[in-house]
Amino acid sequence: MMKNKYAKLTLVGAGPGDVDLISVKGIKALEAADVVLYDALVNPKLLDYATKAIKIFVGKRAGDHYKSQDEINELIIENAYEHGHVVRLKGGDPLVFGRGQEEIIAASAHDIPIAVVPGISSVTSAPSSIGIPITRRGVSDSFWVITGTTQSNSLSKDLNLAAQSSATVMVLMGLRKLSLIVQLFSMYRDADEPVAIVQNATCENQKHVVGTLSDIEELVEKNKIGTPGIIMIGEVIKHRTPSELVELCNVQRQN
Ligand SMILES: C[S@@+](CC[C@H](N)C(=O)[O-])C[C@H]1O[C@@H](n2cnc3c(N)ncnc32)[C@H](O)[C@@H]1O
């Protein structure tokens, strides 16, 4: 196949879900796109910016069809060759647990120019959406971001190290392993160590629970918290902004 002279790949971070949390640069890339390949965690309203593009859903979610990473890489190359500018729209930031780098490598192997537009990650937006400061002077000097689902599907060894620190710990893709994570942290931190979970942060269907290592599993079950969700563990959760103020901030965002 002949390569289209406008062949290009732009990885765009769509942000955590609220349609207004994409960057201006991300919107410009969508407006210029010939093809958009988008994931399940992307707000579909963002596709309205891509007025002239072919839109292809490549995300995976229970019940929906889904493409493997190799198939997605092939689609990027085929579409860039055939149509020109491909925007790969990914939830949050494309290079935070997003396999964006694999897509960059695949495109570069075919001499397709690449651009990256960073996005607002769920890592920072989930805590702020419920008023939790991810760091606070004198309380937490660092935050660790860890996947709950490694390539081998086992718990990451980093979780063990993180549990022994005093850091705020954020676990992505960890909800299905909540029990194991709670067991691990209970070996090193007190039973009343605060834990918060936010599902669909910044989206209209956002839900959250705030508890401790001893009761978080019960709260998750009682409140029917599911995926996609982020688990936060650490003392900073005690310093949460009162919910009336967080609500006020959300109302301004929606207007
Ligand atoms: C494959 S990772 C992608 C992360 C994404 N690149 C980011 O920067 O947010 C998917 C995981 O991110 C977390 N996640 C993404 N969006 C979320 C949201 N709006 N609310 C809560 N968690 C979210 C969940 O842990 C989910 O399982």
The ligand as an SDF file (V2000), in Angstrom:
LIG
                    3D

 27 29  0  0  0  0  0  0  0  0999 V2000
   -5.6280    1.2020   31.4300 C   0  0  0  0  0  0  0  0  0  0  0  0
   -5.6140    2.2800   32.7930 S   0  0  0  0  0  0  0  0  0  0  0  0
   -5.5140    3.8070   31.9470 C   0  0  0  0  0  0  0  0  0  0  0  0
   -5.1490    4.9710   32.8240 C   0  0  0  0  0  0  0  0  0  0  0  0
   -5.2150    6.2950   32.0800 C   0  0  0  0  0  0  0  0  0  0  0  0
   -4.2320    6.3290   31.0330 N   0  0  0  0  0  0  0  0  0  0  0  0
   -5.0510    7.4960   32.9980 C   0  0  0  0  0  0  0  0  0  0  0  0
   -4.0650    8.2500   32.8550 O   0  0  0  0  0  0  0  0  0  0  0  0
   -5.9390    7.7400   33.8250 O   0  0  0  0  0  0  0  0  0  0  0  0
   -7.2920    2.1730   33.2870 C   0  0  0  0  0  0  0  0  0  0  0  0
   -7.4700    2.3810   34.7710 C   0  0  0  0  0  0  0  0  0  0  0  0
   -7.3470    3.7580   35.0990 O   0  0  0  0  0  0  0  0  0  0  0  0
   -8.2170    4.0720   36.1570 C   0  0  0  0  0  0  0  0  0  0  0  0
   -9.1850    5.0570   35.6600 N   0  0  0  0  0  0  0  0  0  0  0  0
   -9.2140    5.6170   34.4390 C   0  0  0  0  0  0  0  0  0  0  0  0
  -10.1900    6.5390   34.3450 N   0  0  0  0  0  0  0  0  0  0  0  0
  -10.8040    6.5560   35.5450 C   0  0  0  0  0  0  0  0  0  0  0  0
  -11.8760    7.3120   36.0970 C   0  0  0  0  0  0  0  0  0  0  0  0
  -12.5260    8.2460   35.4010 N   0  0  0  0  0  0  0  0  0  0  0  0
  -12.2140    7.0800   37.3920 N   0  0  0  0  0  0  0  0  0  0  0  0
  -11.5560    6.1780   38.1400 C   0  0  0  0  0  0  0  0  0  0  0  0
  -10.5330    5.4380   37.6770 N   0  0  0  0  0  0  0  0  0  0  0  0
  -10.1580    5.6230   36.4050 C   0  0  0  0  0  0  0  0  0  0  0  0
   -8.8920    2.7740   36.5800 C   0  0  0  0  0  0  0  0  0  0  0  0
   -8.1140    2.1930   37.5980 O   0  0  0  0  0  0  0  0  0  0  0  0
   -8.8160    1.9780   35.2990 C   0  0  0  0  0  0  0  0  0  0  0  0
   -8.9140    0.5990   35.5460 O   0  0  0  0  0  0  0  0  0  0  0  0
  1  2  1  0
  2  3  1  0
  2 10  1  0
  3  4  1  0
  4  5  1  0
  5  6  1  0
  5  7  1  0
  7  8  2  0
  7  9  1  0
 10 11  1  0
 11 12  1  0
 11 26  1  0
 12 13  1  0
 13 14  1  0
 13 24  1  0
 14 15  1  0
 14 23  1  0
 15 16  2  0
 16 17  1  0
 17 18  1  0
 17 23  2  0
 18 19  1  0
 18 20  2  0
 20 21  1  0
 21 22  2  0
 22 23  1  0
 24 25  1  0
 24 26  1  0
 26 27  1  0
M  CHG  2   2   1   9  -1
M  END
$$$$
